[in-house]
Each structure stands twice: as C-alpha cells, then as structure tokens.
Amino acid sequence: MSQAISDDYSHPVDWQQPVGSIPEKLWDVLIVGAGPAGSTAAFHLGRRGFKVLLVDMAQFPRRKVCGDCMITDVEPNLSGMNLLDKVRQAGRELPGISIFSPSRRSVFIPGNFVTLKRPVLDTMLARNAVDAGVTFSAGKVERLMIDSDESVSARFKGLPNPVRARIGIIATGAHIGLARKLGVVAREKPSALAMRCYLKSPQTLNSLILC
C-alpha cells in the first residue's frame, strides 16, 4: 500500500457524525456495526432510497484484528458496489496462496487475491455507503428494544432519547452483547482467539502464506 493512500486513512473522518447530532426521526433502517457486512447492507439500502442510519461505536478509521486478506469470493460483492477496482488499487494483488504443512510440504493455489489493511477497507466501504445517501454516525448502542408496533428503539450511551427505526440490523461480528440481550445468541463461549502483528522483512512475498 502506498504511503499516500495510508495517509488518507490516518486521521478521523469528518463524515461520521456524533450520534447526538443526528436529527430525531423515524429511520427506515438502523444498522449497528459498520464493518463489511453493515456497510454493504447500508449501501444497497441507501441506493434504493431508504433512510438508513449506519452506526459504529468506534470513530473511523478504526483498527480491527484481521488477516487483511480478501479472497476471490468477495469480488462480485465489491463489483456490485463499484469498489473492486478501487480496492485493488489501494491494496496489493497476489496471484495465489501458498499453504505449508507442519512437515514443510506446500501446495500453491492460484487466484486473484488482495491484501489491504482493515482500517482502509472498512473506511472505503463506509464512505461508499455515505455516498449512496446513508447517514453514518459514531455512538455506542447499549440496548435494542422491539416496540409494540414492531419498530426498533435503540438506546445510546449518553443520549437521553432513543433512536427509532422501522427495521434494525445487528452487524457487530464478534461483539455479541446486543444479540445476547435480545436472546438470539446460540453459543456464548468463544470458539477462537485472534491476534495480529505487522512485520518488516527484507523478504519479498509473492503469495499469501498459510502455515
């Protein structure tokens, strides 16, 4: 990734509004979580004219524990949002994956893979949703409630009045607090542990490496 692109995402964006500054109204859709799933849903809904409030508890760009790798399966999704070329230009294209076993045997799987840091990818996706007419906000949802008319009310930390929407979407990934309060979590114990670090090396890698 070039230094110029990296600098574009090194400071808080000015198009993510504090939730306290959002006008009170009934939204068509409230989406909690602005990762790839939330921002993608927001984009497609916003493009179709729905009044969408996309909210994340973090100020963007925000860091995320991730392998920073996109497999070819995501290409149709990115193409559908007119982002595939932009993502490929911002990231690094690699021709395949090299998989190594403990016995040092390896196999190479060809494909059109891209590595791109998550702060950059997530910010690109959220910005794309905003360009489609979505309102993007920063705030922590502490509770979601289903009202008698089946609309949704969201209680935000530090906000006296709830935010209301006809439909609510939880796209918080591994953060299952809201889903747990709604009673929709099937398994609460973690099934994996994720860590990430970046290393500088004189070695040139021409493929993704899985060990």
C-alpha positions as CSV (number, residue, x, y, z in Angstrom):
1,M,0.0,0.0,0.0
2,S,1.4,3.4,-1.0
3,Q,2.2,6.0,1.7
4,A,-0.2,8.4,0.1
5,I,-3.1,6.0,0.5
6,S,-2.1,5.2,4.0
7,D,-2.1,8.9,5.0
8,D,-5.7,9.3,3.7
9,Y,-6.9,7.0,6.5
10,S,-4.6,8.1,9.3
11,H,-7.0,10.8,10.8
12,P,-10.6,10.6,11.9
13,V,-13.0,11.1,9.0
14,D,-15.3,14.2,9.1
15,W,-18.3,12.5,7.5
16,Q,-19.0,10.3,10.6
17,Q,-21.3,12.4,12.8
18,P,-21.7,12.0,16.6
19,V,-25.0,10.3,17.3
20,G,-26.0,13.2,19.5
21,S,-26.1,15.5,16.4
22,I,-28.4,13.2,14.4
23,P,-31.9,14.7,14.0
24,E,-34.7,12.8,15.7
25,K,-36.9,11.0,13.2
26,L,-38.1,7.5,12.4
27,W,-35.5,5.8,10.2
28,D,-36.3,3.1,7.8
29,V,-33.3,1.0,8.8
30,L,-30.9,1.2,11.7
31,I,-27.7,-0.8,11.2
32,V,-25.4,-1.3,14.2
33,G,-21.9,-2.1,13.1
34,A,-20.0,-0.6,10.2
35,G,-17.8,-3.4,9.2
36,P,-18.0,-5.0,5.7
37,A,-21.4,-6.6,6.4
38,G,-23.0,-3.5,7.9
39,S,-21.6,-1.1,5.4
40,T,-22.5,-3.3,2.5
41,A,-26.1,-3.6,3.7
42,A,-26.3,0.1,4.2
43,F,-25.0,0.8,0.7
44,H,-27.6,-1.3,-1.0
45,L,-30.5,0.0,1.1
46,G,-29.4,3.6,0.7
47,R,-29.0,3.3,-3.0
48,R,-32.6,2.2,-3.2
49,G,-33.8,5.3,-1.4
50,F,-34.3,4.0,2.2
51,K,-33.5,6.4,5.1
52,V,-30.6,4.4,6.7
53,L,-28.7,5.2,9.8
54,L,-25.4,3.3,10.0
55,V,-23.7,3.5,13.4
56,D,-20.5,2.2,14.8
57,M,-19.2,2.5,18.4
58,A,-15.7,3.4,17.1
59,Q,-14.5,6.6,15.3
60,F,-13.3,5.7,11.8
61,P,-10.8,4.7,10.6
62,R,-10.6,2.1,13.4
63,R,-8.3,-0.9,13.8
64,K,-9.6,-4.4,13.6
65,V,-7.9,-7.7,14.3
66,C,-7.9,-9.4,10.9
67,G,-5.7,-11.1,8.4
68,D,-6.2,-8.3,5.9
69,C,-6.8,-10.7,3.1
70,M,-9.6,-10.8,0.6
71,I,-10.3,-14.0,-1.3
72,T,-11.9,-14.1,-4.8
73,D,-15.4,-14.8,-3.4
74,V,-15.7,-11.1,-2.4
75,E,-15.2,-9.8,-6.0
76,P,-18.9,-10.0,-7.0
77,N,-19.8,-8.0,-3.9
78,L,-17.2,-5.3,-4.5
79,S,-18.1,-5.1,-8.2
80,G,-21.8,-4.6,-7.2
81,M,-20.8,-1.6,-5.2
82,N,-18.3,-0.2,-7.9
83,L,-15.4,-0.8,-5.5
84,L,-13.5,-3.7,-6.9
85,D,-11.0,-1.5,-8.9
86,K,-10.6,1.0,-6.1
87,V,-9.8,-1.8,-3.6
88,R,-7.3,-3.5,-6.0
89,Q,-5.6,-0.1,-6.5
90,A,-5.4,0.6,-2.8
91,G,-4.2,-2.9,-1.8
92,R,-1.6,-5.4,-3.1
93,E,-2.6,-8.0,-5.6
94,L,-1.2,-11.5,-5.2
95,P,-1.5,-14.4,-7.6
96,G,-2.3,-17.1,-5.1
97,I,-2.0,-18.8,-1.7
98,S,0.9,-21.0,-0.6
99,I,-0.1,-23.5,2.1
100,F,2.6,-25.1,4.2
101,S,2.0,-28.2,6.4
102,P,4.0,-28.9,9.6
103,S,6.2,-31.3,7.6
104,R,7.1,-28.3,5.3
105,R,5.2,-29.7,2.3
106,S,3.5,-27.0,0.4
107,V,0.8,-26.5,-2.2
108,F,0.1,-23.4,-4.3
109,I,-3.5,-22.4,-5.0
110,P,-3.7,-19.8,-7.8
111,G,-6.2,-16.9,-7.6
112,N,-6.8,-13.2,-7.6
113,F,-6.2,-12.3,-4.0
114,V,-5.7,-8.9,-2.5
115,T,-4.2,-7.8,0.9
116,L,-5.5,-4.5,2.3
117,K,-5.4,-3.2,5.9
118,R,-8.8,-3.3,7.6
119,P,-8.8,0.4,8.5
120,V,-8.5,1.3,4.8
121,L,-11.0,-1.3,3.6
122,D,-13.7,-0.5,6.2
123,T,-13.4,3.2,5.7
124,M,-13.8,2.7,1.9
125,L,-16.9,0.7,2.5
126,A,-18.4,3.1,4.9
127,R,-17.6,6.1,2.7
128,N,-19.3,4.2,-0.2
129,A,-22.5,3.9,1.9
130,V,-22.4,7.6,2.7
131,D,-22.1,8.4,-1.0
132,A,-25.2,6.3,-1.5
133,G,-27.2,8.5,0.8
134,V,-26.6,6.8,4.2
135,T,-26.1,8.7,7.4
136,F,-23.0,7.5,9.2
137,S,-22.7,8.0,13.0
138,A,-20.5,7.3,15.9
139,G,-22.1,6.0,19.1
140,K,-22.4,3.0,21.4
141,V,-25.8,1.2,21.4
142,E,-26.4,-0.1,24.9
143,R,-29.8,-1.7,24.3
144,L,-32.1,-2.6,21.4
145,M,-35.8,-2.9,22.1
146,I,-38.7,-4.1,19.9
147,D,-41.7,-1.8,20.3
148,S,-45.3,-2.8,20.3
149,D,-45.7,-1.8,16.6
150,E,-42.6,-4.0,15.8
151,S,-40.4,-1.0,15.2
152,V,-37.0,-0.8,16.9
153,S,-35.7,1.6,19.6
154,A,-32.0,1.9,20.3
155,R,-30.7,3.3,23.5
156,F,-27.3,5.0,23.0
157,K,-24.8,5.7,25.7
158,G,-25.0,9.4,26.8
159,L,-28.2,10.0,24.7
160,P,-31.4,10.8,26.6
161,N,-33.8,9.7,23.9
162,P,-33.9,6.5,21.9
163,V,-33.3,6.4,18.2
164,R,-36.2,4.7,16.4
165,A,-36.3,2.7,13.1
166,R,-38.7,0.5,11.3
167,I,-36.1,-2.2,11.0
168,G,-32.9,-2.9,12.9
169,I,-29.9,-4.9,11.7
170,I,-27.1,-6.1,14.1
171,A,-23.8,-6.4,12.2
172,T,-21.4,-6.4,15.1
173,G,-19.5,-9.5,14.3
174,A,-17.8,-11.0,17.3
175,H,-19.3,-8.3,19.6
176,I,-22.4,-10.3,20.7
177,G,-23.5,-8.1,23.6
178,L,-26.6,-6.7,21.8
179,A,-27.5,-10.0,20.3
180,R,-27.2,-11.7,23.7
181,K,-29.6,-9.1,25.3
182,L,-32.1,-10.0,22.6
183,G,-31.8,-13.7,23.3
184,V,-30.6,-14.6,19.8
185,V,-27.1,-16.0,20.7
186,A,-26.9,-19.8,20.3
187,R,-23.4,-20.2,21.7
188,E,-21.8,-17.7,24.0
189,K,-18.4,-19.2,24.7
190,P,-15.6,-18.0,22.3
191,S,-14.5,-20.6,19.8
192,A,-11.3,-18.9,18.6
193,L,-8.7,-16.4,19.6
194,A,-7.4,-13.8,17.1
195,M,-4.1,-11.9,17.1
196,R,-2.4,-9.7,14.6
197,C,1.0,-8.1,14.1
198,Y,2.9,-6.4,11.3
199,L,6.5,-7.2,10.5
200,K,9.1,-5.6,8.3
201,S,11.2,-8.0,6.3
202,P,13.7,-7.9,3.5
203,Q,11.9,-10.9,2.0
204,T,9.6,-10.3,-1.0
205,L,6.4,-12.3,-0.7
206,N,4.6,-13.0,-4.0
207,S,1.7,-15.1,-2.5
208,L,-0.3,-15.3,0.7
209,I,1.2,-17.8,3.1
210,L,-0.8,-20.1,5.3
211,C,1.0,-22.4,7.8
